Amino acid sequence: MSQFYPLNSVKISRILFLFLAIIGMSLSSCSSDDAPQAPPVTVPTTGSVSGFVQAEGVVVNGAVVTLKQDGQTDKTVTTGADGIFKFTTIPTGKISLVAAYANYITKTTPAVVSGGQDLQVTINISADESKVTAIPDAAFEKKLIDMGLDSGPINGSVPTYKISSVKNLSLNDSGIADVTGLQDFTALESFSCSNLYGSSVIKLKSIDISKNTALKSLNLATNEITTLDISKNLALESIDISGNSISTLDVTKHTNLKMLSCGDNKITTLDLSNNAALQDLYVSQLALTSIDVSKNPALRYFYINAVGLNTIDVSKNPALEVLYCIENNFQTIDVSNNSILRVLNIDKNKLTSLDLTKNAALTTVSCGRNEITSIDVTKCSELTTLVCNNNLLLNLDVSQNTKLLNLSCAYNVLGTLDCSKNPLLATKDGYYLICNNNVLTKLNLKSGNNKNFKGGNFLNNTSMLQIAVDDVAYSNEKWKDHKDPAATFVSSF
């Protein structure tokens, strides 16, 4: 008979430990590749911040927004026309957004950036009421009150924030003698203070626009300004200073300039060599000895009246459409390179001939009060107005000008004139046939459209003048005052 020996508790504990150790060794011997791995958890460490700046419910263009964060370099952006700002890749944590805008109180806004999130922030800024701009001219301040830029009453100043964002300011015919305060219109792009209608006896004598660097358009016409510094206004595209007493004008750095009107001043020299964009030029009534427009290929409108020049070279201006050269001393003018020229006025010069055979686009030609003996308009098929009075013309061919509405050829030595190919001549109000004071013996008006003829002047020609018309009886009734008593209407020659 076998015997049973009971195990004590110590032995049981040893056996259990040995068993667990063997199992643990077996598990540890397995490759780590055999056990599934949990994916790593990536926690975002950066976020973004965006929003917009507004003042009194209106978005602010040009506000400077700075993002500040401990341990990080400040980041700065400027809002655009939509007032929006945005910062990206900003470490998580506390930040401060500082919004600054001229003449407004700087606003600091605290916020917290969360990882992977776009923080939306609206920043409202308030005007700095303590900043004011002195306006010593009461008429100027009244104008600003009328425009809603000052609440009144007139006290010699306006809130600066009210004017600092103004882009357009017109003070025409306002009787303003002093525009002190203009320096704080820092956003100004267009400024006009002219005596447009000559209704004010009070005029500007001086002006400082050195702080208005955003200016694109400046109109100071018909004042009493003697000096003008535009060296800080390089964005200017349009300048009108006509009718002042300015003696010098420097536009050599104004490469954006498109329009310049500086006539009726004391300017004696004008350098336009750097103004390639110039399109419109008005330099009438200046004491210029010469003017060079060879570096202005975009020139379209050129007015150079009463300057006293002997010649002008427009051969390098292929874009020229309108040319006024009234009351100079020109003996010749060459417009053969100006193929799109539409209007030419060269009255009161000393021309002896005028060649327009290369100017088929011309609609208006005025060359009165010269010494012209011949003019060729046969290629000007678009011509509607021809004024060539007070010359020495012996012949005038308008047979190819079928669109002609207005013809003035008085005070020449024309013996015949054929307008039978001009059915539109003098058929609209304000357009006439003026051929008085010649030596006409034959005038052909038989165009088939005489009943629409509005009027003309055939007086002071020879007593032998015969005028061919569509209907003799009609012309005797309607046109008898247009001719001398001895002249006769006939149906044909």
VENNORPE-V566820 format. One record per backbone hydrogen bond with DSSP energy under -1.0 kcal/mol. CO is the residue of the C=O (numbers start at 1). NH is the residue of the N-H. Records with the same first field share a line. If there is no record, write none. Layout:
CO=NH, NH
This chain:
8=12
9=13
10=14
11=15
12=16
13=17
14=18
15=19
16=20
17=21
18=22
19=23
20=24
21=25
22=26
23=27
24=28
25=29
27=30
31=34
32=35
45=92
46=116
47=90
48=119
49=87
50=121
51=85
52=123
53=60
54=125
55=58
58=55
63=79
64=100
65=77
66=98
67=75
68=96
69=72
75=67
77=65
79=62
80=83
83=53
85=51
87=49
90=47
93=113
95=111
96=68
97=109
98=66
99=107
100=64
101=104
103=128
107=99
109=97
111=95
113=93
114=117
117=48
119=50
121=52
123=54
126=105
127=129
128=131
131=160
133=158
137=141
138=142
139=143
140=144
141=145
142=146
143=147
144=149
145=148
156=135
158=133
159=162
160=163, 164
163=166
167=189, 190
169=192
171=174
179=182
181=184
182=185
184=186
185=188
189=216, 217
190=169
191=219
192=171
194=173, 196
204=224
209=212
211=213
212=215
216=237, 238
217=191
218=240
219=193
221=195
225=245
226=247
230=233
233=236
237=258, 259
238=218
239=261
240=220
242=222
246=266
251=254
253=255
254=257
258=279, 280
259=239
260=282
261=241
263=243
272=275
275=278
279=300, 301
280=260
281=303
282=262
284=264
293=296
296=299
300=321, 322
301=281
302=324
303=283
305=285
309=329
314=317
317=320
321=342, 343
322=302
323=345
324=304
326=306
330=350
335=338
338=341
342=363, 364
343=323
344=366
345=325
347=327
351=371
352=373
354=376
356=359
359=362
363=384, 385
364=344
365=387
366=346
368=348
372=392
374=354
377=380
379=381
380=383
384=405, 406
385=365
386=408
387=367
389=369
393=413
398=401
400=402
401=404
405=426
406=386
407=434
408=388
410=390
414=439
415=441, 442
417=444
419=422
422=425
424=427
426=454
428=431
432=407
433=457
434=409
436=411
441=466
442=417
443=468
444=419
445=447
449=452
450=453
455=433
457=435
459=437
462=465
465=488
466=443
467=490
468=445
471=475
472=476
473=477
474=478
475=479
479=482
482=458
488=467
490=469
